[in-house]
Amino acid sequence: MKRKAEDLVCGHGTSWVRGQVIGKGSFGSVFLATSKNPGSRFSCFPSPMAVKSAKVSGSASLQKEKEVLDKVKGCPFVIDCFGEEITTQEDGEMVYNLLLEYASGGTLADSIKKSGGCGLPESDVKRYTKSILKGLRHIHDCGYVHCDLKPENVLLVPSINSSGNFVAKIGDFGLSKRSAQSKKRRFDLDLYLRGTPPYLAPETVIENVQELPSDIWAMGCVVCEMLTGKSPWDRAEELNTKDLLRLIGDQRELPKIPSGISEDARGFLKACLVRKPMFRFTVEMLMDHTFLAGVGEHDDEGLLDVHDDEERGEGLLDIHDEEPLAASSSSSTETDAELSGSSFSGDWSLVSDDDDDGIDSASCSWPEEVEDVEVQFIGSSDKEVSLLGSLNCITQPYILEYSSDYTR
């Protein structure tokens, strides 16, 4: 009889005790862990922690995540990593463990789901958005593209001030890659595209390109979900992955932005969800958007932001639209020429990832019940929605045919 995944991973760490399973993914399982000596000043780790675990033989994604987390550490809006450790199962097989900050508020996806499809209060959306942008700015400054920004990968950690609010922190770096601007050798194509279909940018689907603007597109999708409870690609009919990617790659199609949100929120989404990446707002531009005006100026979250401290001398956190791109019901459908094209700027070129000598394993996901399937796509040179002809999901250690539908 086959045992459950959580039964396969046994053993405690040197100074921590493994507890219940709090999430699963293609990489393995996530456990709640507590320190063996929580009251001791000599304790190496906080209590509790989240421990991502997988058999050493299938831990490539977790080990890659550890490498990236080491490079982007030091930001209060990126999940903390406390180290790694090898433990042993009952059968003697070794298990790789990644020790991470525990997010007691769950994921942003959990909060959106609890809204019952109505979305979160705009005040919460603004705070979370500001936090995510600050985390994303740090990641980009460190020379990385996250590649899989989505609600499931945004974790909610209680604020230091115990005000009842949560701070949004970016997690799950298993699919992250170095950005082109941080590398020396340049290629015309990155064959190993990473991410989750509903959050992929048009240039990713059409040109096999994933760079800093791709994270901004995904940011727009995340903010839309926070505001409305639905994806900007939500349709009356269910879309399978192939149809969804074709929709994203169609230059005549634009994401739907509902009319029941503020004008500032519309403008923010419009600034993110621009088909041409050269016209998409940068993180810094989004930080100055009117949608986020006044957010984070009163030290509501009690966290230090290094950038803000340098620029304003204040440095503590809390967490900016015009007409919609393609509005539903009563909203206007006006678009400008900049938003309608799907061609990609010739100034962009991709380069090999020196850290990635092989194919990364499939993406990690903390929640046990994740509706959207995370995949790592093999790109092709076909310019017409190039990913559609090769939807294979790369998982360790096999390459499996991908056939799951995208449903909401």
Stockholm file with secondary structure:
# STOCKHOLM 1.0

chainA/1-408         MKRKAEDLVCGHGTSWVRGQVIGKGSFGSVFLATSKNPGSRFSCFPSPMAVKSAKVSGSASLQKEKEVLDKVKGCPFVIDCFGEEITTQEDGEMVYNLLLEYASGGTLADSIKKSGGCGLPESDVKRYTKSILKGLRHIHDCGYVHCDLKPENVLLVPSINSSGNFVAKIGDFGLSKRSAQSKKRRFDLDLYLRGTPPYLAPETVIENVQELPSDIWAMGCVVCEMLTGKSPWDRAEELNTKDLLRLIGDQRELPKIPSGISEDARGFLKACLVRKPMFRFTVEMLMDHTFLAGVGEHDDEGLLDVHDDEERGEGLLDIHDEEPLAASSSSSTETDAELSGSSFSGDWSLVSDDDDDGIDSASCSWPEEVEDVEVQFIGSSDKEVSLLGSLNCITQPYILEYSSDYTR
#=GR chainA/1-408 SS CCCCHHHHCCCCCSSEEEEEEEEEETTEEEEEEEESSTTCTTCSSCSSEEEEEEEGGGCHHHHHHHHHHHHHCSCTTBCCEEEEEEEECTTSCEEEEEEEECCTTCBHHHHHHHTTTSCCCHHHHHHHHHHHHHHHHHHHHTTEECSCCSGGGEEEEECTTCSSCEEEEECCCTTCEECGGGCSSCBSCCSEEEECGGGCCHHHHHHCCCSHHHHHHHHHHHHHHHHHSSCTTCCSSCEEHHHHHHHHHCTTCCCCCCSSSCHHHHHHHHHHCCSSGGGSCCHHHHHTSGGGTTTTSSCSSCCBCHHHHHHHSCCBCCCCCCSCSSCCTTSCCCCCHHHHCCCCCTTCCBCCCTTCSSCCCCCCCCSSCCSSCCEEEECCSCSSSTTTTCCEEECSSCEEECCCEECC
#=GC SS_cons         CCCCHHHHCCCCCSSEEEEEEEEEETTEEEEEEEESSTTCTTCSSCSSEEEEEEEGGGCHHHHHHHHHHHHHCSCTTBCCEEEEEEEECTTSCEEEEEEEECCTTCBHHHHHHHTTTSCCCHHHHHHHHHHHHHHHHHHHHTTEECSCCSGGGEEEEECTTCSSCEEEEECCCTTCEECGGGCSSCBSCCSEEEECGGGCCHHHHHHCCCSHHHHHHHHHHHHHHHHHSSCTTCCSSCEEHHHHHHHHHCTTCCCCCCSSSCHHHHHHHHHHCCSSGGGSCCHHHHHTSGGGTTTTSSCSSCCBCHHHHHHHSCCBCCCCCCSCSSCCTTSCCCCCHHHHCCCCCTTCCBCCCTTCSSCCCCCCCCSSCCSSCCEEEECCSCSSSTTTTCCEEECSSCEEECCCEECC
//
